[in-house]
C-alpha cells in the first residue's frame, strides 16, 4: 500500500503579503490587558500553541499599547516608543524588532472611551486554533475624538498572520500622522510591509492583509502505518510492504511534518480497508540465448496459486516492454543488467517477484600504446579488449604491413619512415562478433644540428656571429653560450663575451619524441691588455740616469716599441715621445709617454713690452729654462751702454725699460752666462728686437 503525502507549508524566513477580503474575528476577547495605560508593553501573554516567526519558535508574546505585538518578552512592561516619524522598516528599535505591526502608530488607551478595549482570545480546536489580539475603539493620541480599531490573528500550524483594520484615522498634527503596517525580524535585517504603509500617512476602513510564509517548502515528513483496530505500528514510509493480514482489517496512515522550527502532526489521518480474497505466489525461470546485436531470453512461469481462480500475469522486462503471456520470450536490443518483474494477480490480490538478469557480454576492442615513438624504437601495443582470452586479434599498422596475433594480447612493430600512421585492431569473439579500434601514431625522426662561428678566438667585448643549421620538425632549440646566457628559438644570434676565458658554446634541439641533438664548440675570449707607461717625465742629458719605460701589467704580452724594440721594457736616454703596443693574441692596446728635455735655456729673438700680457718680458726663466743653477744676463743698447743686468735664476727678465723709461724700438745686444745642474756652463751672445 502506498500513499503520497503532501505539505503546503513553507519556511518562515520569507513571507508574501496579499490583500484578503475583510472578515474580522470577534473584537472583544476573553482577556483584557493594558487598561488605562499608554506607551507600554503588556506583561507576558502565554500562547496555547507554539508559533514560528522568522524561523524561530515562540510560546509567548507581549502586546504593545501602540498597536503591535512583540515576540521579544524582555520588553514586558517596558516602554513602548511612540515617536516613529522618519522610521522606515527594517528599523532597529524595540518598537519594531521582532514585531507584528497592525498598524504601529501612536494611540492612547489611557484615555477612556466607552467600548474601547485591548483584549486577546483563543478560538478553534487543535491543531487549527487561532489567537486574536484586538485594539477596539482606541483614541488617537492628541486627536482623542478619532478612534482606531485593529486586529492581529495568529494561526496554529500554518503560521499565517492576518491583520484586520476596522478603522484607522490620521492625526496629522501628531507624530507627522505616520504609521507602519507589516512585520519585522528580531535583528532589523528583514521586514515585509503592506505596500505604501511603511512610515507613511494613510487612513483605512474595513481592510485586511495576510502574511503567508514563503520560504523553502517543507518536504521533510514521516509517515506511520498502524492497525486501525489494535493501534499496532505496521511500518513507516510512504509504502507499506509485506503486510499479509489473515483476515479483513483496517489500516491508518498518519503524517508528521517537520517545519523550519517545529514538528507538526497532520490533522488528517487516512484509513484503508484491507479485504483478504485469495493468494498467488509469483516465480519464474529463464534461459539466455546470446547474439552479436540482440539477445533473446526465454522465460518459464513457475508461479503457484490457490484454487480460488486463475491468476493473471504481467511481465515487465526492464527495458520498457511488457507482456501478459504465461511464459513469454523477449529480445533485448542493448546489453545491460535488467530487473525483470512478474506480477501474479488473483481476485484482486497480487504477488510480485523481481529477478535481475545480466546479459552483458561486451565485445570491446581496446589497445594501448604510446602516441608517439622515435623511429629507432619499436611500437609496443597491448590489447586490453573485453572479454579477455578467447578472442582473435588482427593488426594493421597503417604503413602497408599487417598481421594476426591470435589470442595473444601483445604486439610490436618497427617503422622504416617517419610520419603519422593509423593503427587498427579488429577482434573477433567465439560467436563471430567483431569490434575494432583505431589510433593515430606519430613516428619521429632523429635530429640534425650544427653551427659555425665567425671566429673561435676573439677579444672580450667583440661580437661573434653564429649561423645554425637545424633539421625541420623540431619543437624548440636552445643556445647556451657558456657564460650564463641562453637563448631559445633564436636563429643565427650575435653574442658578446665580456669576460676573458675559454667557453663551450652548445646548440641543442628538442624534438617531439626522439632524443635531443646537441652540438658543442669551444671559443677562447682574450682580454685587451691594460697598458700604462705612467705620466710624462723629463731627462737631463749627462745628469739623469737612463729612464726605464716598462709595461708592468702585461709581462707576457707581445710588445712593439716606437724604437723597434720588442721587450716588455726599454731604456731611454734622450728626450722625445715614445709608444708601445701590447698584444694578447689578436687583442692589442697601446700607450705613449713624453720624455721632456731638462737642463736647457730657450732665448727668443724679440719681445713686445706693451702691457698686453703677451711677451712683455725678455727671457722669463720660469717659462723658457729648466735646470739652471746660476744665471747672469746683460743688455746693451746700440751705443754699447749696459741698460739691464740680472743674476736671478727665476726672474721675469728685462721689461724694455732703462731707469724706469721705456726704450725705443730697435735691436739690443744680450750677453748671458749660465750653469746647469749637470755642471755644464754656457755663454750666449746675440741680438733681441724690441717691438710694440
C-alpha positions in Angstrom: 0.0 0.0 0.0 1.3 3.4 -0.9 0.2 7.0 -0.1 1.5 10.2 -1.4 1.8 12.7 1.5 1.7 16.4 0.7 2.5 19.5 2.7 1.8 23.1 1.6 3.8 24.5 4.5 6.8 26.8 3.8 9.6 28.2 5.9 9.1 31.4 7.8 12.3 33.1 6.7 10.3 34.9 4.0 6.7 36.0 3.6 4.2 37.0 0.9 2.0 40.0 1.6 -1.5 39.8 0.0 -4.8 41.6 0.5 -7.7 39.4 1.6 -11.5 40.0 2.0 -12.3 41.9 5.2 -13.7 39.3 7.6 -12.6 40.1 11.1 -12.8 37.9 14.2 -14.6 38.9 17.4 -13.4 42.3 18.5 -13.6 41.6 22.2 -11.7 38.6 23.5 -11.8 36.8 26.9 -8.7 38.5 28.3 -8.4 42.3 28.7 -5.0 44.0 29.0 -3.3 47.4 29.1 -6.3 49.1 30.9 -5.8 52.9 31.4 -2.1 52.9 30.4 -0.2 54.3 27.4 3.2 53.8 25.7 4.0 50.5 27.4 4.2 46.8 26.5 2.0 44.4 28.4 3.1 41.6 30.7 3.9 38.2 29.1 0.9 36.5 27.3 1.3 32.7 27.1 0.2 31.3 23.7 -1.7 27.9 23.8 0.3 26.7 20.8 3.9 27.3 19.5 4.2 29.9 16.7 7.0 30.2 14.2 8.1 33.7 13.2 11.1 34.4 11.0 12.5 30.8 11.6 12.2 30.9 15.5 9.6 29.1 17.6 7.8 31.2 20.3 5.3 30.3 23.1 4.6 33.8 24.3 4.2 37.4 23.3 3.8 40.9 24.7 1.2 43.4 23.5 2.1 47.0 22.7 -0.2 49.9 23.6 0.6 51.4 20.2 -0.9 48.7 18.1 1.8 46.0 17.8 2.7 42.6 19.4 6.3 41.6 20.0 7.8 38.1 20.4 10.7 39.7 22.5 9.3 39.1 26.0 12.2 41.0 27.5 10.1 44.1 26.6 7.3 43.0 29.0 6.1 46.1 31.0 8.8 48.2 29.2 8.4 51.5 27.4 6.7 51.3 24.0 8.1 54.0 21.8 5.6 56.3 20.0 7.9 58.8 18.1 8.2 56.9 14.8 8.3 59.8 12.4 11.1 59.2 9.9 11.4 55.4 10.6 11.3 53.1 7.6 11.3 49.3 8.3 13.5 47.5 8.8 14.4 49.8 11.6 16.3 48.9 14.8 14.0 49.8 17.6 12.3 47.8 20.5 9.0 49.1 18.9 9.8 47.3 15.6 12.2 44.4 16.3 10.5 41.0 16.3 7.1 42.6 15.9 3.8 42.4 14.0 2.5 46.0 13.4 -1.3 46.3 12.8 -0.5 49.2 12.3 2.1 50.6 14.7 1.0 54.2 15.4 0.6 56.5 18.5 -2.8 55.7 20.1 -3.7 56.4 23.7 -5.5 53.7 25.6 -5.1 55.7 28.8 -8.0 58.0 27.6 -11.3 56.4 28.5 -13.8 55.9 25.7 -16.9 53.8 26.0 -16.4 50.5 24.3 -12.6 50.8 24.0 -10.7 47.6 24.8 -7.4 45.9 24.2 -8.1 42.1 24.5 -6.9 38.7 23.4 -8.6 35.4 23.0 -8.2 31.8 21.6 -10.6 30.2 19.1 -11.0 26.9 17.3 -9.6 23.4 18.2 -6.1 22.0 17.9 -4.3 21.7 15.7 -6.2 24.5 13.9 -6.6 27.2 16.6 -6.0 30.9 16.3 -5.1 33.7 18.7 -6.8 37.0 18.1 -5.4 40.3 19.6 -7.7 43.3 19.2 -7.4 47.1 19.8 -11.1 48.2 19.6 -12.1 51.9 19.5 -8.8 53.2 20.9 -8.4 57.1 20.8 -5.6 58.6 18.7 -3.1 60.4 20.8 -3.6 64.2 20.6 -6.8 63.6 18.5 -8.8 61.7 21.1 -12.1 62.0 19.2 -10.6 59.8 16.5 -10.9 56.1 17.2 -8.7 53.3 15.8 -9.8 49.6 15.6 -7.3 46.9 14.5 -6.7 43.2 15.0 -3.9 40.6 14.7 -4.7 36.9 14.1 -2.0 34.2 14.6 -2.9 30.8 13.1 -1.7 27.5 14.6 0.3 25.0 12.4 0.2 27.2 9.3 1.8 30.2 10.9 -0.3 32.6 8.9 -0.7 36.2 10.1 -3.8 38.3 9.4 -4.2 42.0 10.1 -7.8 43.3 10.1 -8.4 47.1 10.3 -12.0 48.3 11.0 -10.9 51.9 11.1 -7.6 53.8 11.0 -7.8 57.6 11.1 -5.0 60.1 10.7 -4.0 62.6 13.4 -1.9 64.8 11.1 -0.8 67.2 13.8 0.9 64.5 15.9 4.0 62.4 15.0 3.6 63.5 11.4 0.5 61.3 11.2 2.7 58.3 10.2 2.0 54.6 10.8 3.7 51.3 9.9 1.8 48.1 8.9 3.8 44.9 8.5 6.3 42.5 10.2 10.0 42.8 11.0 12.5 40.2 12.3 14.5 40.4 15.5 17.7 41.8 14.0 16.2 44.6 11.9 17.5 43.0 8.7 14.2 41.9 7.2 10.8 43.5 7.0 7.7 42.7 5.0 5.4 45.7 4.9 2.0 46.3 3.3 2.8 48.4 0.2 2.6 52.2 0.9 2.3 51.7 4.7 5.9 51.9 5.9 6.3 55.2 7.8 3.7 56.9 5.7 0.4 58.7 6.2 -2.8 56.6 5.4 -6.3 56.2 6.6 -8.3 52.9 6.3 -11.7 51.2 6.9 -12.6 47.6 6.6 -9.2 46.5 5.3 -7.4 43.1 5.7 -4.0 41.7 4.7 -2.4 38.3 5.1 1.3 37.4 5.7 1.9 33.9 4.3 5.3 32.0 4.9 7.0 31.6 1.6 10.5 30.3 2.5 11.7 26.8 1.5 8.8 24.3 1.0 8.5 21.9 3.9 9.2 18.4 2.4 10.6 16.8 5.5 7.9 14.4 6.9 7.4 10.9 8.3 4.5 8.5 7.5 3.4 5.9 10.1 1.2 2.9 9.3 -1.0 1.4 12.1 -3.6 -1.2 12.5 -6.7 0.9 13.0 -8.2 -1.7 15.4 -5.2 -2.5 17.6 -3.1 0.6 17.1 -0.1 -1.5 16.4 2.6 0.1 14.2 2.8 -1.8 10.9 5.6 0.2 9.3 6.9 3.6 8.3 7.4 5.4 5.0 5.3 6.1 2.0 4.8 2.4 1.2 3.7 -0.4 3.5 5.3 -3.6 2.2 5.0 -7.3 3.1 1.8 -6.9 5.1 -0.3 -10.0 4.9 -3.3 -9.9 7.3 -5.0 -13.2 7.9 -8.4 -11.6 7.7 -10.1 -8.4 6.6 -8.9 -5.3 8.6 -8.4 -1.6 8.6 -5.1 0.3 8.3 -4.4 4.0 9.0 -1.6 6.2 7.7 -0.7 9.4 9.7 1.9 12.0 8.8 4.4 14.0 11.0 5.7 17.2 9.3 9.0 18.9 10.3 8.9 22.7 9.7 11.8 25.1 9.9 11.3 25.5 13.6 8.7 22.9 14.9 7.2 19.4 14.5 3.6 19.1 13.4 1.3 16.1 13.4 -1.0 16.0 10.4 -4.6 16.8 11.2 -5.9 14.3 8.6 -5.4 10.5 9.0 -6.2 8.3 6.1 -7.9 4.9 6.8 -7.8 2.0 4.3 -10.0 -1.1 4.3 -8.0 -4.3 3.7 -10.0 -7.2 2.3 -8.4 -10.7 2.0 -9.7 -12.6 -1.1 -7.1 -15.2 -2.3 -3.4 -15.7 -2.9 -0.9 -16.3 -5.7 2.9 -16.7 -5.4 4.8 -15.4 -8.4 8.0 -17.1 -9.6 9.8 -17.8 -12.9 12.9 -19.3 -14.6 14.7 -18.1 -17.7 17.2 -19.3 -20.4 19.6 -16.8 -22.1 20.4 -17.1 -25.8 23.2 -14.6 -26.7 23.7 -12.8 -30.1 26.0 -10.2 -31.6 23.5 -7.4 -31.6 20.3 -8.8 -29.9 20.0 -11.3 -27.0 16.9 -13.5 -26.6 15.6 -14.6 -23.1 13.1 -17.5 -22.8 11.0 -17.2 -19.7 9.2 -20.1 -17.9 6.4 -19.1 -15.5 6.7 -21.3 -12.3 4.1 -19.3 -10.2 1.7 -21.2 -7.9 -1.8 -20.2 -6.6 -4.7 -21.5 -4.6 -7.9 -22.9 -6.1 -10.0 -19.8 -5.8 -9.5 -18.9 -9.5 -7.0 -18.4 -12.4 -4.3 -15.7 -12.0 -3.5 -13.0 -14.5 0.2 -12.3 -15.2 2.0 -9.1 -16.1 5.7 -9.2 -17.1 7.9 -6.1 -17.1 11.2 -6.8 -18.9 13.1 -3.7 -17.5 13.6 -2.1 -20.9 10.1 -0.5 -21.2 8.5 -3.6 -22.8 5.9 -5.8 -21.1 3.8 -9.0 -21.8 0.7 -10.7 -20.4 1.5 -14.2 -21.7 2.0 -17.1 -19.4 5.7 -17.8 -20.4 6.9 -15.2 -23.0 10.3 -14.7 -24.6 11.9 -11.3 -25.1 14.6 -9.9 -27.4 16.9 -7.2 -25.8 18.4 -4.7 -28.1 21.1 -3.5 -25.6 23.4 -5.4 -23.4 22.8 -4.5 -19.7 21.6 -5.7 -16.3 17.7 -5.8 -16.3 15.3 -6.2 -13.5 12.5 -8.4 -14.8 9.3 -8.2 -12.8 6.5 -10.8 -12.8 3.2 -9.8 -11.1 0.7 -12.6 -10.5 -2.8 -11.3 -9.7 -5.7 -13.4 -8.3 -9.0 -12.0 -7.2 -7.5 -8.5 -6.7 -4.5 -9.8 -4.7 -1.2 -9.6 -6.3 2.3 -11.0 -5.7 5.4 -9.7 -7.3 8.8 -11.1 -7.9 11.8 -9.3 -9.4 14.8 -11.1 -10.7 18.0 -9.4 -12.0 19.2 -10.8 -15.4 22.7 -9.9 -16.6 23.1 -10.2 -20.3 26.3 -8.2 -20.6 28.7 -10.0 -22.8 30.5 -6.9 -24.2 32.9 -7.2 -27.1 35.0 -4.1 -26.9 38.3 -3.6 -28.8 40.8 -1.6 -26.7 44.5 -1.4 -27.0 47.1 0.8 -25.6 50.4 2.2 -26.9 52.4 5.3 -26.9 51.0 8.1 -29.1 54.5 8.9 -30.5 57.7 7.0 -30.9 61.2 7.6 -32.3 61.8 5.6 -35.5 64.7 3.9 -33.8 62.4 2.1 -31.2 59.6 -0.4 -31.9 55.9 0.5 -31.3 54.6 -1.7 -28.5 50.9 -2.5 -28.4 48.9 -4.2 -25.7 45.3 -5.3 -26.1 43.0 -4.9 -23.1 39.9 -5.9 -25.0 36.8 -7.3 -23.4 36.3 -10.2 -22.9 39.9 -11.3 -22.2 41.2 -14.6 -23.5 39.1 -16.2 -26.2 39.2 -13.5 -28.9 41.3 -13.3 -32.1 43.4 -10.2 -32.9 44.1 -8.7 -36.3 46.5 -5.7 -36.6 47.0 -3.2 -39.4 49.9 -0.8 -38.8 49.0 1.8 -41.5 52.3 1.5 -43.4 51.3 -1.4 -45.7 52.0 -4.0 -43.1 49.5 -6.2 -41.1 49.5 -9.3 -39.0 47.4 -11.5 -36.7 48.3 -12.4 -33.2 45.6 -15.0 -32.4 44.6 -14.7 -28.8 47.9 -13.0 -27.9 47.4 -9.5 -26.5 50.9 -8.1 -27.2 52.3 -6.9 -30.4 55.4 -4.8 -31.6 56.2 -3.2 -34.9 59.1 -1.2 -36.4 58.5 1.7 -38.8 61.0 2.5 -41.6 59.8 6.0 -42.2 58.6 8.9 -40.2 55.1 10.5 -40.2 51.6 9.7 -38.8 50.1 6.3 -39.2 46.6 4.9 -38.4 46.9 1.7 -36.4 43.8 -0.5 -36.4 43.0 -3.6 -34.3 40.0 -5.9 -35.1 38.9 -8.5 -32.6 36.6 -11.5 -33.1 34.9 -13.5 -30.3 33.6 -17.1 -30.3 30.2 -16.0 -31.6 31.8 -14.5 -34.6 31.1 -10.9 -33.4 33.6 -8.2 -34.2 34.7 -4.9 -32.9 37.6 -2.6 -33.8 39.7 0.3 -32.6 41.9 2.7 -34.4 44.6 5.0 -33.1 47.0 7.5 -34.9 50.7 7.0 -34.1 53.3 9.7 -34.8 56.8 8.4 -35.7 59.5 10.9 -35.1 62.9 11.2 -36.9 66.3 11.8 -35.3 67.5 15.3 -35.3 70.4 17.1 -37.1 72.1 20.2 -35.6 75.3 22.1 -36.3 76.5 25.7 -36.3 79.5 27.8 -37.3 81.1 30.8 -35.5 82.7 33.8 -37.2 85.8 33.2 -35.0 87.0 30.8 -32.4 89.3 33.3 -30.7 88.0 36.8 -30.0 88.7 39.7 -27.7 86.4 40.5 -24.8 83.6 42.7 -25.9 83.9 41.9 -29.6 80.8 40.4 -31.3 80.7 36.8 -32.6 78.3 35.8 -35.4 76.8 32.3 -35.2 75.0 30.6 -38.0 72.9 27.5 -37.2 71.8 24.5 -39.3 68.9 22.6 -37.8 66.7 19.9 -39.4 63.0 20.7 -39.5 60.2 19.2 -37.3 61.9 20.3 -34.1 59.9 21.5 -31.1 62.4 24.1 -29.7 66.1 24.8 -29.9 68.4 26.3 -27.3 71.7 28.2 -27.3 74.0 28.0 -24.3 77.0 30.4 -24.6 78.8 29.0 -21.5 78.7 32.4 -19.7 75.3 32.0 -18.1 73.5 33.5 -21.1 71.0 31.3 -23.1 68.6 31.9 -26.0 65.5 30.0 -27.1 64.4 29.6 -30.7 66.8 32.4 -31.9 68.2 31.7 -35.3 71.8 33.0 -36.1 72.4 35.0 -33.0 75.2 37.5 -32.3 76.9 37.1 -28.9 79.4 39.1 -27.0 81.6 37.7 -24.2 82.6 40.4 -21.7 84.9 38.3 -19.5 88.1 36.6 -20.9 88.3 32.8 -20.7 87.5 29.6 -22.5 83.9 28.8 -23.2 81.9 26.0 -24.6 79.0 27.0 -26.9 76.2 24.5 -27.2 73.2 24.3 -29.6 70.6 21.7 -28.7 67.2 20.9 -30.2 64.2 19.3 -28.6 62.1 17.0 -30.7 58.6 15.6 -30.3 59.8 12.1 -29.3 63.4 11.4 -30.4 66.3 12.3 -28.1 67.5 15.9 -28.4 70.5 16.7 -30.6 73.4 18.8 -29.3 76.4 20.4 -31.0 79.2 22.0 -29.0 82.2 24.2 -30.0 84.9 25.9 -28.0 85.8 29.6 -28.1 88.6 31.5 -26.5 88.0 35.0 -25.3 91.2 37.1 -24.7 91.4 40.3 -22.7 92.6 43.6 -24.1 96.0 44.3 -22.4 95.8 47.2 -19.9 98.9 49.2 -20.9 100.1 52.2 -18.9 103.6 53.8 -19.2 102.8 56.3 -16.5 102.8 60.1 -16.5 105.1 62.2 -18.7 108.6 62.7 -17.3 111.8 64.6 -18.2 115.6 63.9 -18.7 118.7 66.0 -18.2 121.4 64.7 -20.5 124.7 64.0 -18.7 123.0 64.1 -15.3 119.8 62.0 -15.2 120.2 58.2 -15.4 118.5 56.4 -18.3 114.8 56.2 -17.8 113.2 52.7 -17.8 109.9 52.6 -19.7 108.0 49.3 -18.8 104.6 47.6 -19.4 104.4 46.0 -15.9 100.7 45.0 -16.3 101.3 42.6 -19.2 104.7 40.9 -18.8 103.7 38.0 -21.1 102.1 40.0 -23.9 103.9 40.7 -27.2 105.3 44.2 -27.3 106.4 46.6 -30.1 108.0 50.0 -29.1 108.4 53.1 -31.2 112.1 52.3 -31.1 111.5 49.0 -32.8 112.3 47.0 -29.7 110.0 44.1 -28.7 110.7 43.6 -25.0 108.3 44.5 -22.2 110.6 47.5 -21.3 113.2 49.9 -22.9 115.8 52.3 -21.6 115.5 55.9 -22.7 118.4 58.4 -22.6 117.1 61.1 -24.9 114.0 63.3 -24.8 111.1 62.5 -27.1 107.7 60.8 -27.4 107.8 57.0 -27.0 104.9 54.5 -27.5 104.4 50.8 -27.0 101.8 48.3 -28.5 101.0 45.2 -26.3 99.2 42.3 -28.0 97.4 39.4 -26.2 96.6 37.1 -29.1 94.7 39.3 -31.6 93.8 41.8 -28.9 96.1 44.8 -28.8 96.2 48.2 -27.0 98.9 50.9 -26.8 100.1 53.8 -24.7 102.6 56.7 -25.1 104.7 58.9 -22.9 106.5 62.2 -23.4 110.1 62.4 -22.1 110.7 66.1 -21.9 114.1 67.8 -22.1 115.7 69.2 -18.9 118.8 71.5 -18.5 118.1 74.0 -21.2 117.6 77.7 -21.9 115.5 79.0 -24.8 116.3 82.5 -25.9 113.7 84.4 -28.0 114.7 86.9 -30.7 112.1 89.5 -29.9 109.6 90.7 -27.3 106.8 93.4 -27.1 106.6 95.2 -23.7 103.3 96.9 -24.5 101.4 95.7 -21.4 99.0 93.3 -23.2 100.2 90.3 -21.2 101.9 88.6 -24.2 105.8 88.6 -24.5 106.0 91.7 -22.2 109.4 90.5 -20.9 112.6 89.3 -22.5 113.7 85.8 -21.3 111.4 84.8 -18.4 113.3 81.9 -16.9 110.3 80.1 -15.4 108.9 79.7 -18.9 112.0 79.3 -21.1 114.5 77.4 -18.9 115.0 74.4 -16.8 117.8 73.0 -14.6 119.7 76.4 -14.1 121.9 76.7 -11.0 123.4 80.1 -11.9 122.5 82.9 -14.3 123.7 86.3 -15.4 122.3 88.5 -18.2 123.4 91.9 -19.5 121.5 94.0 -22.1 123.3 96.7 -24.2 121.9 99.3 -26.5 123.3 100.1 -29.9 125.8 102.6 -28.3 127.2 99.8 -26.1 125.6 101.2 -23.0 124.6 98.5 -20.4 121.0 99.2 -19.7 119.9 96.0 -17.8 121.6 93.4 -15.6 120.2 90.5 -13.6 121.5 87.4 -11.7 118.1 85.9 -10.8 117.6 82.3 -11.8 113.8 82.5 -11.9 113.3 86.2 -12.8 110.9 87.5 -15.4 113.7 89.2 -17.4 114.0 92.7 -19.0 110.8 94.7 -19.2 112.2 97.0 -22.0 112.9 100.0 -19.6 116.1 101.7 -18.5 115.9 103.6 -15.3 112.1 103.3 -15.5 112.0 104.8 -19.0 110.6 102.8 -22.0 113.3 102.2 -24.5 112.8 102.8 -28.2 112.0 100.1 -30.7 115.1 98.6 -32.1 117.8 95.9 -31.8 119.6 95.3 -28.5 122.5 93.0 -27.6 122.4 90.4 -24.8 125.2 88.6 -23.0 124.1 85.6 -21.0 126.2 83.3 -18.8 124.5 80.2 -17.2 125.4 77.0 -15.4 123.1 73.9 -15.3 122.6 71.2 -12.7 124.7 68.8 -14.7 127.7 71.2 -14.3 127.6 72.4 -17.9 128.4 76.2 -18.3 127.3 78.1 -21.3 127.7 81.6 -22.7 125.1 83.1 -25.1 125.5 86.3 -27.1 123.1 87.7 -29.6 120.5 90.2 -30.6 116.9 90.7 -29.5 114.5 93.1 -31.2 112.1 95.3 -29.0 108.9 95.9 -30.8 105.5 97.4 -29.9 
